Amino acid sequence: MPITLGLRLSERNARSRHAPDPRVGLVLLERTLLDPPRAGATKRWAAQVQRSFPGARLVPYAWHLLTHGPDERMVDRTTRTLAGDPRQFGGLQVNVQTGQAWDVTRLCAEAMESTTVALRTPPSITPGALGRARIRAFVDARRGEGFDVIWEPEGLWEAPMASAFARELGIDVLLPAFAGGRPLRADEGGLAAPGAWLRVDAPRQGLHGGMIDELLDHAEEASDTVMVFTGGRARGNLALVADALGLSD
């Protein structure tokens, strides 16, 4: 039962100082979803993150200008943008504007020596034919450039549906393991959906014993488990699970 413990770091906590933690095998970087830095800044930042997590693979998020339209208000949280009609951005459209947005993400990935990008799709990219076609086109285009995709769907994508579509595309999918501290169980057993990466969103007070037991039970049954801890307590929650697994820091 190979287990990878990962973190999703926001633009606020990606640079906070901690002792190096070799138990972290994966870091998703949310900053590039909102305000991707320039290549030089990305190299410095990635080196700092790598010092904190020397065994981790770094994965940037695709810029929101690729995925989120003007009505989804991501632009209100950012400072960097591109010129052009706002309606030409988002929705995984294929045009000049989204091509430029992808170039920015690609440069970030290359600067941190990553061949994987995380794709968060908003509720407007639905499980209908158009949404599926656009996700497929994005995955195929990235694969043609040598990039893997980790997909994090939001909205109407239920776990079994998202997992099945991800298998069809040959990509990994990141799904929530809990909602309000309660486990989201798969029909086949375990959490989320078979083969899915688990996004561990803990309550404000942190993981409780029952949640840790659910994660460990899932890991015992799964052939391969990836857990990505999110939020302000992500590092502490990862440490709790690592300790329960007997992993030394």
C-alpha positions in Angstrom: 0.0 0.0 0.0 2.3 2.8 -1.1 1.3 6.1 0.4 2.2 9.6 -0.7 1.5 12.5 1.7 1.1 15.9 0.0 0.2 19.5 0.7 -1.7 22.1 -1.2 -0.1 25.4 -0.3 -2.0 28.7 -0.9 -0.5 32.0 -1.9 -0.4 33.0 1.8 1.4 30.0 3.3 3.7 28.8 0.5 6.6 30.8 2.0 6.1 30.3 5.7 9.2 29.0 7.5 9.3 25.5 8.9 11.9 22.9 9.5 12.4 20.7 6.4 9.9 17.8 6.3 11.1 14.9 4.1 7.8 13.1 4.7 6.1 15.3 2.2 6.2 13.8 -1.3 4.0 16.2 -3.2 3.2 19.9 -3.1 0.4 21.5 -5.1 1.0 25.3 -5.5 -2.2 27.3 -5.5 -0.4 30.6 -6.1 -0.1 29.9 -9.8 -3.8 29.5 -10.0 -4.2 33.2 -8.9 -1.1 35.1 -9.6 1.6 33.1 -11.4 5.0 34.8 -10.8 7.5 35.5 -13.5 10.1 32.8 -14.4 12.9 34.2 -12.3 10.7 34.7 -9.2 9.3 31.2 -9.8 12.8 29.7 -9.7 13.6 31.4 -6.4 10.2 30.5 -4.9 10.4 26.9 -6.0 13.9 26.5 -4.5 12.6 27.8 -1.2 9.7 25.4 -1.2 12.0 22.5 -2.2 14.3 23.3 0.8 11.3 23.0 3.1 10.2 19.7 1.4 13.3 18.1 0.0 11.5 14.9 -1.2 8.5 16.6 -2.8 7.4 16.9 -6.4 6.2 20.4 -7.0 3.1 20.9 -9.1 1.7 24.3 -10.2 -2.0 25.0 -10.8 -3.0 26.1 -14.3 -3.7 29.9 -14.3 -7.4 30.7 -13.7 -7.5 32.6 -17.0 -7.6 29.2 -18.6 -10.5 27.8 -16.6 -12.5 30.5 -14.9 -14.7 33.0 -16.8 -15.3 36.6 -15.8 -18.4 35.8 -13.9 -16.6 33.5 -11.5 -14.8 36.4 -9.9 -11.3 34.9 -9.7 -10.0 38.1 -11.1 -11.1 40.0 -7.9 -8.5 38.0 -6.0 -5.5 38.6 -8.3 -3.2 41.4 -9.6 -1.8 39.9 -12.8 -3.9 39.6 -16.0 -3.6 39.6 -19.8 -5.0 42.0 -22.4 -8.1 41.0 -24.2 -11.9 40.6 -24.0 -12.7 39.0 -20.6 -15.2 36.7 -22.4 -12.3 35.1 -24.3 -10.8 33.7 -21.1 -11.8 30.7 -19.0 -13.9 27.7 -19.8 -10.9 25.9 -21.3 -11.7 27.7 -24.6 -9.1 27.3 -27.3 -8.1 30.7 -28.6 -5.3 33.2 -28.6 -6.0 34.5 -25.1 -6.1 31.1 -23.4 -3.1 30.1 -25.4 -1.2 33.0 -23.8 -2.5 32.0 -20.4 -1.2 28.5 -20.9 2.2 29.9 -21.9 2.4 31.6 -18.5 1.6 28.4 -16.7 4.0 26.4 -18.8 6.8 28.8 -18.0 6.1 28.5 -14.3 6.1 24.7 -14.6 9.4 24.7 -16.5 11.0 27.2 -14.0 10.2 24.7 -11.2 11.2 21.8 -13.3 7.8 20.2 -13.2 6.2 18.1 -16.0 2.8 18.1 -14.2 0.1 20.7 -13.8 -3.0 20.7 -11.6 -6.2 21.7 -13.4 -9.1 23.1 -11.2 -12.3 23.3 -13.2 -15.0 25.5 -11.9 -18.7 24.6 -11.7 -19.3 26.2 -15.2 -17.3 23.3 -16.8 -20.1 20.8 -16.3 -20.2 17.0 -17.0 -22.1 17.7 -20.2 -20.7 17.0 -23.7 -19.0 20.5 -24.1 -17.3 20.3 -20.7 -16.0 16.8 -21.3 -14.8 17.8 -24.8 -12.9 20.8 -23.5 -11.3 18.9 -20.6 -10.2 16.2 -23.0 -8.8 18.7 -25.5 -6.8 20.3 -22.7 -5.4 17.0 -21.5 -4.5 15.9 -25.0 -2.8 19.2 -25.8 -0.7 19.1 -22.6 0.2 15.4 -23.1 1.4 16.3 -26.6 3.7 18.9 -24.9 5.0 16.3 -22.4 2.8 17.4 -19.4 0.7 15.2 -17.1 -2.5 16.7 -15.6 -4.0 16.3 -12.2 -7.7 17.2 -12.3 -9.6 18.8 -9.5 -13.2 19.2 -10.5 -15.7 21.5 -8.8 -19.5 21.7 -9.2 -21.7 18.9 -10.6 -19.0 16.3 -11.0 -19.9 13.6 -8.5 -17.0 11.4 -7.4 -17.9 8.2 -9.3 -18.5 10.2 -12.5 -15.3 12.3 -12.2 -13.2 9.2 -11.4 -14.6 7.3 -14.4 -13.9 10.2 -16.7 -10.4 10.6 -15.3 -9.7 6.9 -16.0 -11.0 7.4 -19.5 -8.5 10.3 -20.0 -5.7 8.5 -18.2 -5.1 11.2 -15.6 -5.3 11.4 -11.8 -8.2 13.1 -10.1 -8.2 14.9 -6.8 -11.5 14.5 -4.8 -12.6 15.5 -1.3 -12.3 12.7 1.3 -14.5 14.5 3.8 -17.3 17.1 4.0 -17.7 18.9 7.2 -15.6 16.3 8.9 -17.7 13.4 7.7 -16.3 10.8 5.3 -17.4 10.7 1.7 -17.4 7.0 1.1 -17.3 5.3 -2.3 -19.8 2.7 -3.1 -17.0 0.2 -3.6 -15.5 1.0 -0.2 -12.9 3.5 0.9 -13.1 7.2 0.5 -14.1 9.4 -2.5 -13.7 7.0 -5.4 -11.4 4.1 -6.3 -8.1 5.3 -7.5 -8.7 9.0 -6.7 -6.3 11.2 -4.9 -7.8 12.2 -1.5 -8.1 16.0 -0.8 -8.2 16.2 3.0 -10.1 19.4 4.0 -10.1 19.3 7.8 -12.4 21.3 10.1 -11.0 24.4 11.6 -10.0 22.6 14.8 -8.0 20.0 12.7 -8.3 16.3 12.1 -9.9 14.2 14.8 -9.2 10.6 15.6 -12.1 9.3 13.5 -10.9 11.1 10.4 -7.4 9.7 10.8 -8.8 6.2 11.2 -10.8 6.6 8.0 -7.7 7.7 6.1 -5.6 4.8 7.5 -8.4 2.3 6.7 -8.6 3.6 3.2 -4.8 3.3 2.8 -4.8 -0.3 4.0 -7.3 -1.3 1.3 -6.1 0.8 -1.6 -3.3 -0.4 -3.9 -1.9 3.2 -4.0 -2.9 6.2 -1.9 -2.2 9.9 -2.3 -3.4 12.3 0.4 -3.3 16.0 -0.2 -3.8 18.1 3.0 -5.2 21.6 2.5 -6.0 24.7 4.6 -4.2 26.6 7.4 -3.6 23.4 9.4 -2.4 21.3 6.4 1.1 20.8 7.8 -0.1 19.8 11.2 -2.7 17.5 9.9 -0.2 15.8 7.6 2.1 15.4 10.6 -0.7 13.7 12.6 -1.3 11.1 9.8 2.5 10.6 9.2 2.9 9.9 12.9 0.0 7.4 12.8 1.7 5.7 9.9 5.0 5.6 11.8 6.8 7.9 9.5 9.7 9.8 11.1 10.3 13.4 10.3 
